[in-house]
Amino acid sequence: MLSGRAQDLSRNLYSPAMRYFLAVAEAGSIRAASRELNVASSAVNRQVLWLEEALGLQLFDRVGRRLRLSQAGELLLAHIRRTYSDFEGTVAELDALKGLRRGTVSIASVESVAEKLLPAVISGFRRRYPGIHVNVSISSSQEAARKVEAAEADVGFTFDPPDTSALTIAFHHDLVIGALMRPDHPLAEARGLSLVDCLKYPVALPAEGLSLRTRIDVVRRSIPGASRTYVEANSLRLMRALAREEQVIGFQTRIGCEEEIANGTLIFKPLTDKPLQADRLCVVTSSLRALALAPGMFFDHAVFALRDQLPALDAI
């Protein structure tokens, strides 16, 4: 028999004759089926007789007080069971979709992803599921990973997350770190640019604790006297603004500075130092708990969108 919700819907979507026939076939008698259906025996009997007349076939053999399915009845019963099974699966899917009219998705993201990439992902998701509440917090890479691990966020967009069994890296994409500068900067035409070349000029460094800074420091420690810093900040947007205003070099991946690169306000020069070749953008979830319906649908949407958008970003 159908589950409670599917049974309720079937009363409106399927004819009484089909439902009553199914009840009689499973109960073995009109009287038992009427008790199951909470319908008068005469009403059940009328519907079964009407169905036999409509089909021009006898569906039951009367054996004493019990009814036994005929060959035609067996075929019809198999059809109805298949139909109801498909219907119950459809009801479950419809209920799942209805659930997506409500719910909350909590996202932890680094600043660069939140500039352009994440807004496009969220906008695409909300076009499909406008009733879902999306909560976004912007933080460092370490903090974004911590929020997911601590169940303060469902999905995290971060760089180089810690290697821990509490996190699942569900998607990753490696990006080169580059130098951002104005088109009239002395290094704008340079080829094969390295960090040591950049440090001959005033630079804006990411603050300690940012994944960019961790990778840059690996190279800086090997450069004698590499301490020339114009400013240090935990905001990539601020560093890009400084690069636009003055002859200052900033450092980041292409994510977050797409518009400045496209309109020529800033140029992006990939750095040749090996530790700066693969800053790993990751989408992380908790390995300790399953995603609820709405966060799970957002995650699937986000991964699909990133796989579509990131190759184009690499080509900038």
N, C-alpha and C positions, 0 to 999 in steps of 0.2 A: 504493500500500500504506500501511498504518497506520504511525505512528511506533513506536519500540521499546516505550515504556510502554503505549500504547494496544493494541498488538499482543499484549502479554502479558496484559492484562486481557480482551481479546476471546476468548482461548482458553477462559476460564471463563464468559463471559457469552453467547457465540454458539455455535450448534451447529457441530460439525466439518463437516457437510455444506455449510453456507454458506461457511465459510472455505476448504474444499478446492475447491469450485466456483469461487470467486474466483481462487484460485491457478492452477487449470487454465485458466480463461478468459484470464488475463493471460500465462501462460507458453506456451499454445498446445498443450500435450500433458500427458498423465498423468505421464510420466517426468520432464519438466522441473519439473512442480509438486511431485512427490515429493522431488526434490532440494532445492527451495526450502523445503519444509516439513519436511525431514528425517524423512519418514514413508514407509513402504513403498508402492510403486506400487499394490499390490493393495488397500491400505487406502483410498487416494485414489479408486481406481476404484469400490470398493464404495459409498463415500459419494456419489459423483456418480450412480451407478445408483439408489441409494436415493432421492435427491432427485428424479430424473426420474420414478420410480415414484410417489412421494408426490404430485407435482404432476400426474401424468398427461400429461406433455409431454416431448418430446425437446428437450434443452437444447443438444446439440451435433450437428453434422453431421460424420461421420467422412470425412475427405478424405485418403486415404493414411494416413500415420503421424501426421498432425496432426488436430487438432480445430478446427472452426470453429463459432462460436456460431450457433444457430438464432435465429429471430425471438423465440421465447420466452426463449432464453438471453440475448439482448440486453436484453430488458425486465428480467429478473431481475438481470443484472449492474448495470444502471443503478440499480435499487432498492438493491442491496447497497452500491454505492459511496456513494449518498446516506446510507444508514444509517451506514456507517463514518465518513463525513465528519462527520456530526452527533455521532457517538460520540467522535471525536477531539477535537472542540471541547469536549464535555462533560468529557472527561478533563482537558483543560487547565484548565477552570474549577474542577474538583474539586481539582486539584493546587494551584491558587491559594488556595482556601479552606483546604486543609490547611496551606499555608505560613503562614496567618494564625493557626494554633495556636501559632506561635512567632514570635519577632521582638521588636524593641525600637522604641519611639517616644520620641524625645527632644524635650522641650518646654521652651521658655524663655518665661516669663510675667512680667508685672508683678504687683505685690502685689494690686491691687484686683480684677483678673480672677480671681486665685487664691483669693479669699475665698469666692465662692459659684458664680460662673458656670463657671469651669473644673472644679471638682469635679463639677458636674452633667454636664458634657460627658464627662469621663473615666469617670464611673460608667456612663453610657449606653453608652459604647464598650466597657467591660469586660464589661458584661452580654452583649454580642454576641461578644466575643473575649476570653474570660477568660485565655487563655494568653499574651497579649501583655504584655511588660514595659513599663511606662510610667515614664519618668524625667523629673521636673519640676524645673527650677531657677527660683528667684524672684529677680528683679533689677530694675533700673531699665529704663525704656523703651529707652534707648540701648544698654544692655548686652544686653537681649533681642534687639534687632535685630543687634547685633554677633555674638552667638552663632550666629544663623542664617547670617549672612554668612560666618562662619569655619568653618562645618560642625560646630560644637559642638552644634547643635540642629537638628532637622528642621523644626519648626514653631514660630513665635513669635507670642505674643499681646502686642501692644505698642500704645503711643499715639504718633502722629505720627512714624513711622519716617523715617530720612534718605532723601532722594531719591537713590538709587543704582541703577545698572544691575545690581548684584549681588543685589538683592532684588526679589521679586515680591509686590506687595500683592494677595493673592488674594481678600480680603474686607475691607470697611470699613464702619463705622457711626459717624456723628457723634453726639456726646453733649455736652450743655451742662454747663459747670462751675457748681457751685452752692456756697452757703454752708451749712455744717452747724452747727446750734446746738440747744441745749435748748429745749423748748417754752416755758420761762419767760424766755427771753432777751428783752431790750428790742426786738430787731429781729424777733422771731418773727411779729408781725402785719404787718410792713411789706410794702408792695407795690412792685414795680419796684425791687428792691434792686440796688445797684451795689457795686463793690469799694470805692469811696471811702466809702460808708456803713459798710461793715464795718470799715474801718481806723480808725474812731473808737473801736473797742473792741479789747481784746486779741485777737489772732489767732494761730493756729498755721499756719505756712507750710510747704508742702512744701520739702524741701531742694533746693538747686541741683543741676541735672542731671536732675531729674524733669520729665517733659513738662508736668505741671501748673504747676510753678514757672516754666517758660519762658513759658507763656501769661500767667500772672498778672503776671510782671515786665514784660511789654509794657504792661500797664495801669498798674502801679505807677510806672513811670518817668515817666508823664505826670501823676502826682498829687504836688503839692508837699508835702514833709514826710512822705511816706508811708513811715515807717520804724518805726512802732509794731508791734512783734512780741513776742508772749508767749513763743513757742517756735518752733524750726525743727527739723524732723525728716524723715528719709527713710522713715518708716513711717506709712502712712495709718491703720493700726490704732491706733497710739499717738495720733495726732491726734484720732481719733474718741473715744478714751477720755478725752482731755483735755476735749473738748467736752461729754462726758456728765458729767464731774465738776465742771467750773467754767463760768463764763460766758465761755467761749472759743469763737471761731468757727474752724472748720476749712474746708478747701476741697477738693472733689473732685467727680467725677461720681457718678451714682447707683450705678454699679457698685462693689460692695464694701460698701455700706452699706444693702443692701436690707432686712435684718432690723431694723435700728434705725429705719428709716423706717416699716416696716410695723407695728412694735409701739409706735410713738410715742415712743421714747426720744430720738430726734433728729428734727428736721425739716430738710427740704432746700428751700432757697430758690434757684431759678435766678437767676444773675446776668445783668444786662442788658448788660454791656459786650460789645461786638461780638467782640473777640478771644477771649472766653470762651464763645462760642456753639457752637463746633464742635471739641471735643477729639476727634480721630479715632482710634477703636479699630480696629486693623488686625490681620489674620491674615497673617503673612508667611512666605514660603518662599524658598529660594534659586533664583535664575534661572540659576545656573551648573551645577546638577545636578538630575536627576530624583529624585523621592521614590521610595524603595523601597516594596514592597507594603504592609507594615504602616503606615508613616507616611502613605502615600497614602490608605489606608482611614480612618485617624484624621482626616486633614485633611478628607476628604469628610464624615465624620460631624460634625466640629466646625462646619463652615460651615453644614450643614443645621440643627444644633442652635441656633446663634447666630441664624440667620434666624428661627427659631421663637420664641426667648426674648427677644431684644432689643426687639421692638415692645411686649411686655408691660412691660418695664422702663421704657420711655419713658413709660408711662401711670401710673407710680407717683406 
